[in-house]
């Protein structure tokens, strides 16, 4: 991945993205209705330009993209979303960390969740990540 691509994706994320790292209470029906705390870790970029979302997905090579179905009124444009969660969100956070400004705190929360004492500001190499995750 080119550094300019990472910077461009970071800019899109700053303007059109969202990062979430929080615990939610989940009721498990398969366990008799017991309530558990579950981490919800996710990064997403949403916009009306499908080709940009497809490009993001192609360049990064992980996550998923789909049409966002929340707006069903005909006056709204279709929205498209690229999204990743958990360990992929960590990889994404490390890729865009050097370029983050407005959402830096959210990105660092994800990094600190997985690497609380080892975060040293190193940028992840996308090719190395794909190789380690068996994506190549």
N, C-alpha and C positions, 0 to 999 in steps of 0.2 A: 504494500500500500504506500502510495506517495504521501509525503508529509502534507502536501497541499490538499489531498483528498481528506485526510484526517481533520485538518483545520476547517475545511468547508463543511464537513459533516458536523463538527462541533458547533459551527456557526448556525447551521440549521437547527441543531438541538437547542441551542440557546434561545432561538426565537420561536420554534414550533414544538419543542420537546418537553418531556416531563420525566423526572426520576423519582421513584418511590422506594423507600426502605423503611418499613414499619411492621409492627406485629398486629395481627388481627385475630379475633376470637373466631374459631371455626367449630361448628357443632358436627360431630362425626356420627352419622346414623348407624354406620357399621359397628360402632363401639357403644351402642346403647344410648346415644344422644349426649355422650360426654363432650364437654367443651375443652378445646385445646388452643393454646397460643401458637400461631403459625406465622412465620416471617413471610412477608410479601415484598419481593424485591424485583423491580421492573424499570426499564427505560423504554421510552417510546417517542416517536416523532410522528405527528399527524399534520396532514396538509391536503389541499385539493389537487395537487399535481401528482398524478399516479407515476409518471415517468421518473420523477425525482425519488419517490419512495422505492421504486424498482431498482434504480441505480444504487441507492444506499444499501439495499439488501444484497445486490450483486457484489459491490465493493467489499462489504464486511464479510459476507459469506456465512452469516449465522443470523438467528432470529427468525421472524416470520413477517409477512406483509399481507394485508387484506383490506377490503373496503370496510370502513367504519359505518355501522348500520344505525347509529343513534338518531340521525336526522332523517326522518322519513317524509317531511313536507316537501312538495315539489319546488318551492322557491329556494331551497338550499342546494348548493353544489354538493356533489359526492365528495366524501372525505376518504383519504387513504391513510393507513397507519403501518409503520414499521415498528416492531416491538421485540424486545428480548427480555429474558428474566434470569434471575439467580446467577449462576456462574458466567453465563453469557453477558449479563448486565455488568458483572465485574470486569470482564474483558473490554466491553464498550467503555466503561468508566475510565479504565487505564489508557485507552486509546485517545480519548478526548480530554483527559485531565489537564495536559499542558496548555490547552486552548480555552478552558472553561473560565467564565467570569461570573455571570449572573447565577448560574446553577452550580457553581463550584462546591458549595456546602452539601448539596444533595449528592453530587458525584463522590465527594470525599466520604460521606456516610456509607455509601455502598462499598467503597474500598476498605474503609475501617471495619465494616462488618465482617469481611472475609479475612482481612489481614490487619488486625488491630494493633500489633506492635511492630510489624515488619514493613509498613508503608514507608518507602524511602524515596518516593517520587520518580521511580523508574517507569518509563513508558513501555508498555507491552508491545512486542513485535507480533503483528497479526499472523504472519506465516508460521512462526513458532507456536502460537496459540492453536492454529488449525491443525498443525502436526501433532501436538500434544493431545488434542481432543479427538484425533482420528478423523478429521473432516477432509483430509486430502486423499 
